[in-house]
Amino acid sequence: MANDQLTVHGETLDDTLIASICFVGQFDEISEKFGELAEGIGPYINGKAFTLYRGGNPETGYDVEVCFPVSQRVGKGAIRSRVLEGEDVVCTIHKGPYRSDDKDKGIETA
Protein backbone atom coordinates (compact mmCIF):
# COMPACT_ATOMS: atom_id res chain seq x y z
CA MET A 1 0.00 0.00 0.00
CA ALA A 2 1.35 3.43 -0.91
CA ASN A 3 2.14 5.75 2.03
CA ASP A 4 -0.04 8.55 0.60
CA GLN A 5 -3.12 6.30 0.96
CA LEU A 6 -2.80 5.78 4.72
CA THR A 7 -2.68 8.17 7.66
CA VAL A 8 -2.55 7.19 11.30
CA HIS A 9 -3.06 9.50 14.25
CA GLY A 10 -4.14 9.42 17.88
CA GLU A 11 -6.98 11.42 19.36
CA THR A 12 -9.32 11.56 22.32
CA LEU A 13 -12.97 10.96 21.48
CA ASP A 14 -15.91 12.16 23.59
CA ASP A 15 -18.96 10.01 24.28
CA THR A 16 -20.94 10.04 21.02
CA LEU A 17 -24.50 9.00 20.21
CA ILE A 18 -24.33 6.83 17.08
CA ALA A 19 -26.68 4.90 14.83
CA SER A 20 -25.19 1.78 13.27
CA ILE A 21 -25.69 -1.46 11.43
CA CYS A 22 -23.68 -4.50 12.58
CA PHE A 23 -22.99 -7.39 10.25
CA VAL A 24 -20.58 -10.22 9.53
CA GLY A 25 -19.50 -10.14 5.91
CA GLN A 26 -16.91 -8.98 3.42
CA PHE A 27 -15.38 -5.54 2.95
CA ASP A 28 -17.16 -5.05 -0.38
CA GLU A 29 -20.51 -5.04 1.51
CA ILE A 30 -19.62 -1.95 3.54
CA SER A 31 -20.71 0.62 0.92
CA GLU A 32 -24.14 -1.01 0.62
CA LYS A 33 -24.55 -1.06 4.42
CA PHE A 34 -23.59 2.63 4.66
CA GLY A 35 -26.22 3.40 2.01
CA GLU A 36 -28.86 1.46 3.96
CA LEU A 37 -27.87 3.25 7.18
CA ALA A 38 -27.83 6.74 5.62
CA GLU A 39 -31.23 6.15 4.01
CA GLY A 40 -32.73 5.18 7.37
CA ILE A 41 -31.28 8.02 9.45
CA GLY A 42 -30.60 10.83 6.94
CA PRO A 43 -32.03 13.84 8.81
CA TYR A 44 -30.33 12.83 12.07
CA ILE A 45 -26.74 12.41 10.76
CA ASN A 46 -24.52 14.67 12.84
CA GLY A 47 -20.96 13.93 11.69
CA LYS A 48 -18.70 11.82 9.51
CA ALA A 49 -19.26 8.14 8.81
CA PHE A 50 -16.89 5.61 10.36
CA THR A 51 -16.48 1.85 10.63
CA LEU A 52 -15.62 -0.32 13.63
CA TYR A 53 -13.93 -3.67 12.96
CA ARG A 54 -13.92 -6.43 15.57
CA GLY A 55 -11.95 -9.12 13.78
CA GLY A 56 -12.69 -11.90 11.33
CA ASN A 57 -11.12 -13.29 8.21
CA PRO A 58 -11.84 -13.64 4.47
CA GLU A 59 -13.27 -17.16 4.81
CA THR A 60 -15.83 -16.59 7.59
CA GLY A 61 -16.31 -12.84 7.15
CA TYR A 62 -15.44 -9.78 9.21
CA ASP A 63 -17.37 -8.48 12.22
CA VAL A 64 -18.16 -4.92 11.10
CA GLU A 65 -20.22 -2.01 12.43
CA VAL A 66 -20.93 0.90 10.05
CA CYS A 67 -21.76 4.07 12.00
CA PHE A 68 -22.80 7.71 11.86
CA PRO A 69 -22.96 10.14 14.78
CA VAL A 70 -26.61 11.20 15.17
CA SER A 71 -28.54 14.00 16.87
CA GLN A 72 -31.12 11.65 18.40
CA ARG A 73 -31.70 7.93 18.94
CA VAL A 74 -32.85 6.07 15.84
CA GLY A 75 -33.99 2.44 15.73
CA LYS A 76 -35.53 0.86 12.68
CA GLY A 77 -34.96 -2.60 11.19
CA ALA A 78 -31.25 -3.42 11.44
CA ILE A 79 -30.42 0.12 12.61
CA ARG A 80 -29.62 0.54 16.30
CA SER A 81 -28.53 3.55 18.37
CA ARG A 82 -26.16 3.56 21.30
CA VAL A 83 -23.62 5.75 23.03
CA LEU A 84 -20.10 4.99 21.89
CA GLU A 85 -18.02 5.66 25.00
CA GLY A 86 -15.21 8.16 24.57
CA GLU A 87 -11.61 7.11 24.96
CA ASP A 88 -8.12 7.59 23.58
CA VAL A 89 -7.97 5.91 20.18
CA VAL A 90 -5.69 5.35 17.22
CA CYS A 91 -7.40 6.28 13.94
CA THR A 92 -6.39 4.90 10.57
CA ILE A 93 -7.66 6.60 7.44
CA HIS A 94 -7.24 4.73 4.15
CA LYS A 95 -7.96 6.60 0.92
CA GLY A 96 -8.53 4.02 -1.79
CA PRO A 97 -10.20 0.69 -2.49
CA TYR A 98 -10.55 -2.11 0.03
CA ARG A 99 -9.32 -4.60 -2.55
CA SER A 100 -7.14 -4.21 -5.62
CA ASP A 101 -5.14 -6.41 -7.97
CA ASP A 102 -2.38 -3.82 -7.47
CA LYS A 103 -0.73 -4.78 -4.15
CA ASP A 104 0.14 -1.12 -3.50
CA LYS A 105 -3.47 0.13 -3.65
CA GLY A 106 -5.78 -2.10 -1.57
CA ILE A 107 -5.90 -3.03 2.09
CA GLU A 108 -4.08 -6.26 2.76
CA THR A 109 -6.20 -8.56 4.91
CA ALA A 110 -3.97 -11.56 5.43
C-alpha positions as CSV (number, residue, x, y, z in Angstrom):
1,M,0.0,0.0,0.0
2,A,1.4,3.4,-0.9
3,N,2.1,5.7,2.0
4,D,0.0,8.6,0.6
5,Q,-3.1,6.3,1.0
6,L,-2.8,5.8,4.7
7,T,-2.7,8.2,7.7
8,V,-2.6,7.2,11.3
9,H,-3.1,9.5,14.3
10,G,-4.1,9.4,17.9
11,E,-7.0,11.4,19.4
12,T,-9.3,11.6,22.3
13,L,-13.0,11.0,21.5
14,D,-15.9,12.2,23.6
15,D,-19.0,10.0,24.3
16,T,-20.9,10.0,21.0
17,L,-24.5,9.0,20.2
18,I,-24.3,6.8,17.1
19,A,-26.7,4.9,14.8
20,S,-25.2,1.8,13.3
21,I,-25.7,-1.5,11.4
22,C,-23.7,-4.5,12.6
23,F,-23.0,-7.4,10.2
24,V,-20.6,-10.2,9.5
25,G,-19.5,-10.1,5.9
26,Q,-16.9,-9.0,3.4
27,F,-15.4,-5.5,2.9
28,D,-17.2,-5.0,-0.4
29,E,-20.5,-5.0,1.5
30,I,-19.6,-1.9,3.5
31,S,-20.7,0.6,0.9
32,E,-24.1,-1.0,0.6
33,K,-24.5,-1.1,4.4
34,F,-23.6,2.6,4.7
35,G,-26.2,3.4,2.0
36,E,-28.9,1.5,4.0
37,L,-27.9,3.2,7.2
38,A,-27.8,6.7,5.6
39,E,-31.2,6.2,4.0
40,G,-32.7,5.2,7.4
41,I,-31.3,8.0,9.5
42,G,-30.6,10.8,6.9
43,P,-32.0,13.8,8.8
44,Y,-30.3,12.8,12.1
45,I,-26.7,12.4,10.8
46,N,-24.5,14.7,12.8
47,G,-21.0,13.9,11.7
48,K,-18.7,11.8,9.5
49,A,-19.3,8.1,8.8
50,F,-16.9,5.6,10.4
51,T,-16.5,1.9,10.6
52,L,-15.6,-0.3,13.6
53,Y,-13.9,-3.7,13.0
54,R,-13.9,-6.4,15.6
55,G,-12.0,-9.1,13.8
56,G,-12.7,-11.9,11.3
57,N,-11.1,-13.3,8.2
58,P,-11.8,-13.6,4.5
59,E,-13.3,-17.2,4.8
60,T,-15.8,-16.6,7.6
61,G,-16.3,-12.8,7.1
62,Y,-15.4,-9.8,9.2
63,D,-17.4,-8.5,12.2
64,V,-18.2,-4.9,11.1
65,E,-20.2,-2.0,12.4
66,V,-20.9,0.9,10.1
67,C,-21.8,4.1,12.0
68,F,-22.8,7.7,11.9
69,P,-23.0,10.1,14.8
70,V,-26.6,11.2,15.2
71,S,-28.5,14.0,16.9
72,Q,-31.1,11.7,18.4
73,R,-31.7,7.9,18.9
74,V,-32.8,6.1,15.8
75,G,-34.0,2.4,15.7
76,K,-35.5,0.9,12.7
77,G,-35.0,-2.6,11.2
78,A,-31.2,-3.4,11.4
79,I,-30.4,0.1,12.6
80,R,-29.6,0.5,16.3
81,S,-28.5,3.5,18.4
82,R,-26.2,3.6,21.3
83,V,-23.6,5.7,23.0
84,L,-20.1,5.0,21.9
85,E,-18.0,5.7,25.0
86,G,-15.2,8.2,24.6
87,E,-11.6,7.1,25.0
88,D,-8.1,7.6,23.6
89,V,-8.0,5.9,20.2
90,V,-5.7,5.3,17.2
91,C,-7.4,6.3,13.9
92,T,-6.4,4.9,10.6
93,I,-7.7,6.6,7.4
94,H,-7.2,4.7,4.2
95,K,-8.0,6.6,0.9
96,G,-8.5,4.0,-1.8
97,P,-10.2,0.7,-2.5
98,Y,-10.6,-2.1,0.0
99,R,-9.3,-4.6,-2.5
100,S,-7.1,-4.2,-5.6
101,D,-5.1,-6.4,-8.0
102,D,-2.4,-3.8,-7.5
103,K,-0.7,-4.8,-4.1
104,D,0.1,-1.1,-3.5
105,K,-3.5,0.1,-3.7
106,G,-5.8,-2.1,-1.6
107,I,-5.9,-3.0,2.1
108,E,-4.1,-6.3,2.8
109,T,-6.2,-8.6,4.9
110,A,-4.0,-11.6,5.4
